[in-house]
């Protein structure tokens, strides 16, 4: 996107701050620094974008911002503007205003408004190669795109998660990615310290913290907090399921609704959905529902009043959070490997 496509841009508070913040052989599905903080006003919305080994995006009402402090960088004579020169001028201005050596690729992505966030009223699910959306208003499943990667090549995506800004994160067997939710283009964030079959952002309130936490889940049932520090992904153990209980492959956490996970209970021949207490070392709070007949619930997401379970057989189960009634949706079956939803739900009227 070139500069002339932007209505207004407000460059403010440039700061640097530390953020504490089917294996084919076995068949098993197994900030640190923010360099730029900028606000872009477009289509009546203020898009808060910042980069930290990748860009993040949120939207808030632009009326909240005092127009007197906005800087209009549009050209006075559009007929004489050169889009390439405009992009370069903005890029140079961003670099000049940052007082340290910056990640130029991240600045380029900020100018181009990457990554695009998840759509309202939508949860996402995927196979190992392809991203799909599910509209919670009508339960319609739509193809987004095959996953692609900035550095070329291919990878198998084992799970996805969305933070409170609706930014899509993903893992493969080996790496962590940030992806565009509307194109499925992914940027590598680094090598994982362990092999995870589940990924989720956990709401801060469920952990007694102000900030949400990115969690990787091992097939053994162990949960690890993940953070990016000086270009490396660091993990810290948060707890593990009781002995004999394994991770089926996913979890999700939503403010005001709770935290849920799919597990393989000890001695059982089905998957179970449990509620999670992330502050407990044993993690599992109580059984929510047993999914008799389903053994590979690799994807889990929720919305107001419902939980969605995605099984590798292609089944999508819609479960009422109050009655626990299970409805199998009649959709074209896919070999689901994961699913995700933001910790904050966004809806349109």
N, C-alpha and C positions, 0 to 999 in steps of 0.2 A: 504494500500500500504506500502510495506516495504522499508527500506532505499536503498537496492540494486536496486530498480526500479527507483530511482532518479538518474539523470545524474550528477547534481551539485546542491548544495544548498548554497545560500549566506545569512548568518544571519547578518542583519545590522539594525542599528538605532532602537534598542529596546527602546521603549519609552512609557510613559503614558501621555495621553493628554485628556483633557475634550472635548467632542464634543457638540457644541452648537446645536451644530447643531439645507329559506322560513319557517320563523318561522312556525312550523307545526300547531300551534293553529290559527294564523291570516293569514297565507299565504303570509306574508310580507317578502321580501328579504332585508332584512334589513342589543452616544457611550460614553453611558456615558464615559467609559474608554477603550482605546485600549491598550491591554496588550502586544501583540506581533506583530512586523512588520517584515516579512521575505519575501525573494524572492526565489522562486524555479524555476530552469531552467529545462525544460523537453520538448523533441521533438522540440527543437529550439525556444521555446517560454519562455519568462520570466513571471511567474505567481506571481503576487503580492498578497500575502495573509496576512490578519491580522484579529485578533479576537477582537470583542467587544460585549460580550454576544452572540457570534456566529462568523463564519468566513466569510470573503468576498474575492472575487477573481476577478482579471482582468488579461488580457494578453497584453504584449507589446513585441516588437522585442528585443531579447536578445542581438543583436549587439549594442544596446544603452548602454550596461553595460561594463565597463572596465574589461576585463577578469583577469587582474592582481589582482583585489580585490576579486575574487571569491574563495571560499574555497571548495576544492574537498574532500568530506567526504566519497567517495566510498572506499570500502576495497581493499587492494592490492591483496588479494587472494580470489576471489569470492567462490572458492570451499570450503573454510574453514569458510565462513561467516554463521552466525546464524541470520535469519531474525528477530526473536523475540528480540534477544540481541541488534541488530542494532536499532530497533525501540526504545527500552528502553534507549539506549545510547543517541540517538538524543533527546528524550523526557527529559532526565536528563540534557542535555546540555542547552536546551531551558529554563528549570526551573531555572538552576543555573545562567543564564545570565539575567534573569528578577529580578529586585531588590525589588519586592514586592511579596506578596502572589498571585499566579496566578490561573486562572481558568483552572484546569488540563484537564477538558473535552474539553475546547476550544483548548488547545494545542494538544490534541489527534486528534481533527478534522482537525487542520492545517496540521499535519503530514500526515493524510490520504487524504488531498486535498478535503476537504468538506467545503462548498457545491460546487458542480460543477455548472458552470454558464449556462446561456441560450446559445443555438446554434446560429451561425450567420444566417441572413436572415430568422428569425423565430419570430413569435409572439405566445403567449400561451393563451389558454382558458381552462375553467374547468366547471365541474358540481360541486355539493356540495361535491362529494367524489373522483373525478377522474380528473387528469391533462392530457391535450392534447396539441399538437403543431400544428401550421399551417405554412407551408413553403410558404413565400410570392412570391417565384419564380414560383410556380405551383399551389398554393392554396390547396395543399394536407393536409388533417387533419390526424394526427397520434396519437395513444394512447401512452402516456408516462407511467403512472402507477396510481394506486390508491394512494391517500395521506396516508402516515403512519406517526407515531409520535414516537419520541425518547423515551418518557415515556410510550409507549403503549397506549391502548385505541383508541378512535375514536373522530372525531370532524367534523363539517360541515364547509367547507371553503366557505366564502361568497364573497371574492375577492382576487386578487393577484396584485402585482406590481413589476417592475424590476428597480433597481437603475442603475446608469451609469456604474457600474462594471458588469452589467448583472446578479446580484444576485437576486434571487426570494424571495420576501416577501409575506406573506399571512395573512389574518385575518379570524377568525371565528366570531360567535356572541359575543364571550367573550375574545379571546386571540389574540396576535400577534405572528407570526412565521417567522423564516427564513427557507427556504426549498432548497433542492437540485433539480435543474431544470431537471436533467436527471433520478432521481429515485423517486422524490416526497416525500422523507423523510424530515420531518420537525422537527425543534427544537423550543420549546416554549421560547419566549422572555418576557412573562409576561402578566398580565391581562390588558385588555383595560379599559380606564377610562370612556368610553361611548360605545354605540352600533352603529356600522357603517355598512352601506351597500355598501360603496365604498372605495377603497384604490388606491392611486397613488403617485408615486414620481414626483414632480414638478421641472422642470429644474430651476437652479439658475438664469439664465438670465431673465426668465419671472417674477421673484420676485425681480430683482435688487440686487441679492446676488451672492456671489462666489460659494456657495454650494447649491446642490439640497435639497429639503425638502420633507419628507414623510408626506402625508396628508390623514386623515381619513374623510370620508364624511357621515354625518348622513342623514337618510331618509328625514328629514326636509329641507335639502338643505344647512345646515351649514357645513363649512370646518374647520378642526382643524389640525394644525401642530403637529406631534407626535415626541417625542424624548424619549430616554431611559436615565434616570438619576438615578444613584445609585440603579439600579435594578428595578426602577419603570417607567412606561410609563406615560409621562406627555403630556397634550394637551394644545394648545393655539389657541384660535379662530382667524381665518383669514378672516371671512366674511360669508355671506349667500346669497342664491338666493333671488330675490325679493319675497315679500309676495305672497303666493299661488303657487309658483313654487317649486316642490319637486325633490329630487334626484331619478332618475330611477335606478341608481346603479353603475355608474362607470365614470371614467375620465382617460385621459392620457395626457402626456406632452413630447414633443420631441424637443430637441435643433434644431432651425432653421426651424421648422415646425409649432409649436404652441401648445396650450393647448385646449383640447376639453372635453366636458362632455355630458352625456345623462341625460335629465331631463323630468319631467312630467309637462308640462305647465298648468297654471291655466285655468280650464274650458275646456281643450282639451281632446279628447279621443284617443290620440296617444302619442308616445314619440318623443322628439325633440333632435337633436344634436345641441349644441351651442358652440361657441368659448368662451374661458374664459380669463379674465384679472385677474390673481391672486392678483394683487396689489390693486384692487378695492374692496370695502366692499360688493358691490352687485354682484361681481364676473362675471356675465354674460356680455359678450361684445356684441355679436349679434347672431341671429339665423343663423345656418349653413344650416340645412335641416330638414324638418319634415318627420317622418317615418310613414306615414299613414298606418294603419292596424297593427301596431306593438305597443304593450303596455308594454313590459317587456324587454327592452334592458338593461340587467344586465351586459353585458361585452362590453368594448370598447377598441380598440387599433388602431394603425396606422402604416404606413410605408411611404416611399417616393412616393407621388402622390395619396395614397389611405388611406381610413379609413375603419376599419372593425367593424361592429356592430353585437353583438351576442345576440340573443333574446332567452328567456326561452322556446319558442315554438320549438326551434331547428334551426331556420333560422340564416344563416350567410349572412349579407349584406355587399357587397364590394362597397364602395362609392368613386367615383372619386373626389379628392379634388378641381380640377379645374372646371369641368363641373357639378359636383354634381349628375351625373348619378348613378343610383343604380342598382347593379347586385346581384341577389340572387344566391349564390353558391349552386350547387347540391351536398351536402354532406349528409352523414348519420346523421339525426337530433339528437341532444343531448339537454337535458334541461339545457342550459347554465346559469351559475350563475356569471361568471366574465371572465375577460381577462386582459392581461398585455403586455407591451412592454417596453424596456429600454428607458431612456431619451437620450441615445446616440445609434445610429443605427450601427450595425456591419454586414458587408457583406463579402462574399467570391467572388473572381473573377468568 
